[in-house]
Amino acid sequence: MILYYSLLSGTVSGTLHIHDLSNHSGEVKHTTKAICNLSRSNPYKHKHSVETVQWYPLDSGMFLSSGTDKLLKIWDTNSMKVRIILSIT
């Protein structure tokens, strides 16, 4: 389950990551835990650099990503699969 204190990020290699930002240690400086990684071998990843990621505002179980491959992808966080792909031209 993805909660409001999760960080969504994309990389130059087309991968996506979700980190849990909750701090249970009480320390100011702490390491975040990756709760989801979309690896380079995943068929749903972007072919090139991910340039934008955004949580879907009405459903925390969805997010959008776009990249230099000119694709906008709408993701389901429960399965980490793409539900819709739109070509940006």
OpenMM code with the backbone's topology and positions (N, CA, C; nanometers):
from openmm import Vec3, app, unit

residues = "MET ILE LEU TYR TYR SER LEU LEU SER GLY THR VAL SER GLY THR LEU HIS ILE HIS ASP LEU SER ASN HIS SER GLY GLU VAL LYS HIS THR THR LYS ALA ILE CYS ASN LEU SER ARG SER ASN PRO TYR LYS HIS LYS HIS SER VAL GLU THR VAL GLN TRP TYR PRO LEU ASP SER GLY MET PHE LEU SER SER GLY THR ASP LYS LEU LEU LYS ILE TRP ASP THR ASN SER MET LYS VAL ARG ILE ILE LEU SER ILE THR".split()
positions = [
    Vec3(0.0837, -0.1182, 0.0000),
    Vec3(0.0000, 0.0000, 0.0000),
    Vec3(0.0880, 0.1243, 0.0000),
    Vec3(0.0591, 0.2181, -0.0879),
    Vec3(0.1345, 0.3420, -0.0988),
    Vec3(0.0615, 0.4485, -0.0183),
    Vec3(0.1340, 0.5141, 0.0719),
    Vec3(0.0729, 0.6145, 0.1574),
    Vec3(0.1228, 0.7543, 0.1229),
    Vec3(0.0665, 0.8537, 0.1878),
    Vec3(0.0962, 0.9921, 0.1541),
    Vec3(0.2403, 1.0329, 0.1810),
    Vec3(0.3155, 0.9571, 0.2579),
    Vec3(0.4547, 0.9910, 0.2846),
    Vec3(0.5507, 0.9107, 0.1981),
    Vec3(0.5102, 0.8808, 0.0776),
    Vec3(0.5943, 0.8085, -0.0172),
    Vec3(0.6493, 0.9041, -0.1224),
    Vec3(0.7730, 0.8803, -0.1616),
    Vec3(0.8397, 0.9602, -0.2644),
    Vec3(0.8487, 0.8778, -0.3915),
    Vec3(0.8031, 0.9346, -0.5005),
    Vec3(0.8070, 0.8712, -0.6320),
    Vec3(0.9209, 0.9338, -0.7104),
    Vec3(1.0065, 0.8519, -0.7731),
    Vec3(1.1180, 0.9066, -0.8509),
    Vec3(1.1418, 0.8240, -0.9770),
    Vec3(1.1960, 0.8909, -1.0783),
    Vec3(1.2337, 0.8265, -1.2037),
    Vec3(1.3811, 0.8492, -1.2296),
    Vec3(1.4399, 0.7647, -1.3146),
    Vec3(1.5837, 0.7736, -1.3397),
    Vec3(1.6143, 0.7923, -1.4879),
    Vec3(1.7387, 0.8226, -1.5150),
    Vec3(1.7850, 0.8409, -1.6521),
    Vec3(1.7810, 0.7090, -1.7306),
    Vec3(1.7824, 0.5964, -1.6618),
    Vec3(1.7780, 0.4661, -1.7292),
    Vec3(1.6347, 0.4165, -1.7515),
    Vec3(1.5348, 0.4978, -1.7150),
    Vec3(1.3959, 0.4613, -1.7401),
    Vec3(1.3275, 0.3866, -1.6270),
    Vec3(1.3981, 0.3654, -1.5173),
    Vec3(1.3394, 0.2929, -1.4048),
    Vec3(1.2628, 0.3874, -1.3116),
    Vec3(1.1772, 0.3287, -1.2277),
    Vec3(1.0977, 0.4048, -1.1312),
    Vec3(1.1173, 0.3447, -0.9929),
    Vec3(1.1085, 0.4318, -0.8902),
    Vec3(1.1265, 0.3878, -0.7525),
    Vec3(1.0266, 0.4594, -0.6629),
    Vec3(0.9810, 0.3892, -0.5610),
    Vec3(0.8955, 0.4487, -0.4587),
    Vec3(0.9635, 0.4247, -0.3245),
    Vec3(0.9843, 0.5339, -0.2482),
    Vec3(1.0503, 0.5269, -0.1178),
    Vec3(0.9542, 0.5666, -0.0070),
    Vec3(0.9647, 0.4986, 0.1048),
    Vec3(0.8882, 0.5315, 0.2244),
    Vec3(0.9655, 0.6394, 0.3000),
    Vec3(0.9066, 0.7577, 0.3149),
    Vec3(0.9749, 0.8692, 0.3803),
    Vec3(0.9503, 0.8769, 0.5305),
    Vec3(0.8744, 0.7846, 0.5845),
    Vec3(0.8481, 0.7907, 0.7285),
    Vec3(0.9779, 0.7689, 0.8059),
    Vec3(0.9904, 0.8434, 0.9146),
    Vec3(1.1113, 0.8395, 0.9967),
    Vec3(1.0744, 0.7839, 1.1340),
    Vec3(1.1029, 0.6567, 1.1559),
    Vec3(1.0713, 0.5938, 1.2835),
    Vec3(1.1875, 0.6019, 1.3816),
    Vec3(1.3037, 0.6464, 1.3330),
    Vec3(1.4223, 0.6520, 1.4196),
    Vec3(1.4251, 0.7786, 1.5048),
    Vec3(1.3577, 0.8838, 1.4604),
    Vec3(1.3629, 1.0105, 1.5325),
    Vec3(1.4855, 1.0936, 1.4975),
    Vec3(1.5765, 1.0390, 1.4198),
    Vec3(1.6967, 1.1114, 1.3770),
    Vec3(1.6626, 1.2063, 1.2633),
    Vec3(1.7319, 1.3196, 1.2574),
    Vec3(1.7091, 1.4151, 1.1494),
    Vec3(1.7559, 1.3559, 1.0172),
    Vec3(1.8724, 1.2945, 1.0187),
    Vec3(1.9282, 1.2328, 0.8987),
    Vec3(1.9040, 1.0820, 0.9059),
    Vec3(1.8346, 1.0276, 0.8058),
    Vec3(1.8080, 0.8851, 0.8028),
    Vec3(1.7995, 0.8366, 0.6584),
    Vec3(1.8108, 0.7084, 0.6388),
    Vec3(1.8034, 0.6475, 0.5063),
    Vec3(1.6614, 0.5996, 0.4814),
    Vec3(1.6088, 0.6331, 0.3653),
    Vec3(1.4734, 0.5901, 0.3317),
    Vec3(1.4756, 0.4472, 0.2783),
    Vec3(1.3639, 0.3799, 0.2936),
    Vec3(1.3510, 0.2424, 0.2479),
    Vec3(1.2766, 0.2412, 0.1146),
    Vec3(1.3338, 0.1746, 0.0150),
    Vec3(1.2649, 0.1579, -0.1133),
    Vec3(1.1570, 0.0526, -0.0950),
    Vec3(1.0318, 0.0912, -0.1195),
    Vec3(0.9226, -0.0057, -0.1060),
    Vec3(0.8828, -0.0647, -0.2404),
    Vec3(0.9359, -0.0057, -0.3479),
    Vec3(0.9081, -0.0585, -0.4809),
    Vec3(1.0166, -0.0124, -0.5770),
    Vec3(1.0690, -0.1035, -0.6544),
    Vec3(1.1672, -0.0723, -0.7579),
    Vec3(1.1230, -0.1359, -0.8882),
    Vec3(1.1197, -0.0578, -0.9918),
    Vec3(1.0898, -0.1087, -1.1252),
    Vec3(1.2238, -0.1204, -1.1968),
    Vec3(1.2748, -0.2398, -1.2132),
    Vec3(1.4107, -0.2616, -1.2623),
    Vec3(1.4249, -0.2370, -1.4126),
    Vec3(1.5489, -0.2360, -1.4580),
    Vec3(1.5791, -0.2163, -1.5998),
    Vec3(1.5229, -0.3269, -1.6882),
    Vec3(1.5069, -0.4444, -1.6324),
    Vec3(1.4569, -0.5576, -1.7115),
    Vec3(1.3044, -0.5617, -1.7189),
    Vec3(1.2371, -0.4746, -1.6456),
    Vec3(1.0910, -0.4733, -1.6459),
    Vec3(1.0389, -0.4260, -1.7816),
    Vec3(0.9493, -0.5000, -1.8441),
    Vec3(0.9004, -0.4623, -1.9773),
    Vec3(0.8167, -0.3337, -1.9785),
    Vec3(0.7709, -0.2889, -1.8629),
    Vec3(0.6872, -0.1691, -1.8564),
    Vec3(0.7670, -0.0399, -1.8400),
    Vec3(0.8963, -0.0500, -1.8144),
    Vec3(0.9760, 0.0702, -1.7900),
    Vec3(0.9852, 0.1566, -1.9153),
    Vec3(1.0235, 0.2830, -1.8970),
    Vec3(1.0466, 0.3712, -2.0114),
    Vec3(1.1747, 0.3285, -2.0821),
    Vec3(1.1788, 0.3501, -2.2128),
    Vec3(1.2969, 0.3098, -2.2908),
    Vec3(1.4144, 0.4030, -2.2680),
    Vec3(1.3836, 0.5264, -2.2308),
    Vec3(1.4880, 0.6270, -2.2068),
    Vec3(1.4595, 0.6966, -2.0743),
    Vec3(1.5183, 0.8096, -2.0535),
    Vec3(1.5087, 0.8842, -1.9283),
    Vec3(1.3647, 0.9183, -1.8890),
    Vec3(1.3345, 0.9009, -1.7612),
    Vec3(1.2063, 0.9457, -1.7058),
    Vec3(1.2237, 1.0925, -1.6678),
    Vec3(1.1379, 1.1777, -1.7205),
    Vec3(1.1508, 1.3217, -1.6971),
    Vec3(1.0503, 1.3751, -1.5955),
    Vec3(0.9342, 1.3122, -1.5841),
    Vec3(0.8301, 1.3601, -1.4939),
    Vec3(0.7598, 1.2430, -1.4275),
    Vec3(0.7354, 1.2553, -1.2988),
    Vec3(0.6511, 1.1605, -1.2257),
    Vec3(0.5548, 1.2416, -1.1400),
    Vec3(0.4332, 1.1932, -1.1268),
    Vec3(0.3318, 1.2667, -1.0508),
    Vec3(0.2294, 1.1690, -0.9967),
    Vec3(0.2022, 1.1786, -0.8666),
    Vec3(0.0939, 1.0984, -0.8093),
    Vec3(-0.0368, 1.1445, -0.8677),
    Vec3(-0.1266, 1.0534, -0.8941),
    Vec3(-0.2611, 1.0872, -0.9396),
    Vec3(-0.3345, 1.1477, -0.8199),
    Vec3(-0.3887, 1.2685, -0.8328),
    Vec3(-0.4407, 1.3397, -0.7155),
    Vec3(-0.5630, 1.2763, -0.6494),
    Vec3(-0.6395, 1.1973, -0.7200),
    Vec3(-0.7626, 1.1424, -0.6635),
    Vec3(-0.7510, 0.9975, -0.6184),
    Vec3(-0.6370, 0.9342, -0.6445),
    Vec3(-0.6205, 0.7928, -0.6111),
    Vec3(-0.4726, 0.7659, -0.5831),
    Vec3(-0.4377, 0.7389, -0.4585),
    Vec3(-0.2972, 0.7162, -0.4237),
    Vec3(-0.2435, 0.5848, -0.4795),
    Vec3(-0.3299, 0.5058, -0.5403),
    Vec3(-0.2878, 0.3810, -0.6012),
    Vec3(-0.2509, 0.3954, -0.7476),
    Vec3(-0.2406, 0.5211, -0.7932),
    Vec3(-0.2054, 0.5465, -0.9333),
    Vec3(-0.1065, 0.6623, -0.9431),
    Vec3(-0.0221, 0.6566, -1.0460),
    Vec3(0.0658, 0.7698, -1.0746),
    Vec3(0.0930, 0.7759, -1.2238),
    Vec3(0.1471, 0.8881, -1.2667),
    Vec3(0.1803, 0.9123, -1.4070),
    Vec3(0.3313, 0.9242, -1.4207),
    Vec3(0.3829, 0.8839, -1.5348),
    Vec3(0.5233, 0.9078, -1.5664),
    Vec3(0.5348, 0.9425, -1.7144),
    Vec3(0.6321, 1.0256, -1.7459),
    Vec3(0.6608, 1.0550, -1.8861),
    Vec3(0.8116, 1.0605, -1.9032),
    Vec3(0.8546, 1.0339, -2.0249),
    Vec3(0.9977, 1.0290, -2.0486),
    Vec3(1.0355, 1.0771, -2.1870),
    Vec3(1.1641, 1.0706, -2.2140),
    Vec3(1.2149, 1.1132, -2.3440),
    Vec3(1.1794, 1.0141, -2.4542),
    Vec3(1.1165, 0.9033, -2.4195),
    Vec3(1.0650, 0.8110, -2.5204),
    Vec3(0.9297, 0.8591, -2.5752),
    Vec3(0.8850, 0.9781, -2.5317),
    Vec3(0.7622, 1.0437, -2.5775),
    Vec3(0.6368, 0.9647, -2.5420),
    Vec3(0.6417, 0.8978, -2.4260),
    Vec3(0.5267, 0.8227, -2.3779),
    Vec3(0.4832, 0.8739, -2.2413),
    Vec3(0.3530, 0.8846, -2.2220),
    Vec3(0.2926, 0.9141, -2.0921),
    Vec3(0.2286, 0.7847, -2.0457),
    Vec3(0.2671, 0.7383, -1.9277),
    Vec3(0.2169, 0.6108, -1.8771),
    Vec3(0.1403, 0.6346, -1.7474),
    Vec3(0.0267, 0.5692, -1.7358),
    Vec3(-0.0519, 0.5724, -1.6135),
    Vec3(-0.0365, 0.4362, -1.5472),
    Vec3(0.0119, 0.4366, -1.4235),
    Vec3(0.0506, 0.3155, -1.3523),
    Vec3(-0.0466, 0.2818, -1.2399),
    Vec3(-0.0585, 0.1528, -1.2123),
    Vec3(-0.1307, 0.1016, -1.0966),
    Vec3(-0.0252, 0.0556, -0.9960),
    Vec3(-0.0208, 0.1179, -0.8778),
    Vec3(0.0833, 0.0834, -0.7808),
    Vec3(0.0633, -0.0538, -0.7168),
    Vec3(-0.0577, -0.1055, -0.7202),
    Vec3(-0.0816, -0.2376, -0.6613),
    Vec3(-0.0134, -0.3483, -0.7406),
    Vec3(-0.0098, -0.3337, -0.8719),
    Vec3(0.0525, -0.4358, -0.9563),
    Vec3(0.1828, -0.3877, -1.0196),
    Vec3(0.2103, -0.2576, -1.0111),
    Vec3(0.3238, -0.1925, -1.0775),
    Vec3(0.3254, -0.2247, -1.2270),
    Vec3(0.2048, -0.2200, -1.2834),
    Vec3(0.1899, -0.2379, -1.4272),
    Vec3(0.1256, -0.1137, -1.4858),
    Vec3(0.1574, -0.0903, -1.6116),
    Vec3(0.1000, 0.0224, -1.6836),
    Vec3(-0.0442, -0.0116, -1.7211),
    Vec3(-0.1350, 0.0817, -1.6964),
    Vec3(-0.2747, 0.0622, -1.7312),
    Vec3(-0.3105, 0.1344, -1.8624),
    Vec3(-0.2457, 0.2493, -1.8847),
    Vec3(-0.2711, 0.3266, -2.0078),
    Vec3(-0.1384, 0.3841, -2.0557),
    Vec3(-0.1149, 0.3790, -2.1875),
    Vec3(0.0016, 0.4428, -2.2485),
    Vec3(-0.0482, 0.5387, -2.3548),
    Vec3(-0.0022, 0.6628, -2.3452),
    Vec3(-0.0370, 0.7661, -2.4435),
    Vec3(0.0898, 0.8136, -2.5117),
    Vec3(0.0856, 0.8266, -2.6423),
    Vec3(0.1999, 0.8770, -2.7179),
    Vec3(0.1940, 1.0299, -2.7203),
    Vec3(0.3047, 1.0938, -2.6873),
    Vec3(0.3130, 1.2397, -2.6870),
    Vec3(0.3933, 1.2803, -2.8094),
    Vec3(0.3259, 1.3455, -2.9027),
    Vec3(0.3967, 1.3878, -3.0250),
    Vec3(0.3876, 1.5360, -3.0448),
] * unit.nanometer
topology = app.Topology()
chain = topology.addChain("A")
for resn in residues:
    res = topology.addResidue(resn, chain)
    for name in ("N", "CA", "C"):
        topology.addAtom(name, app.Element.getBySymbol(name[0]), res)
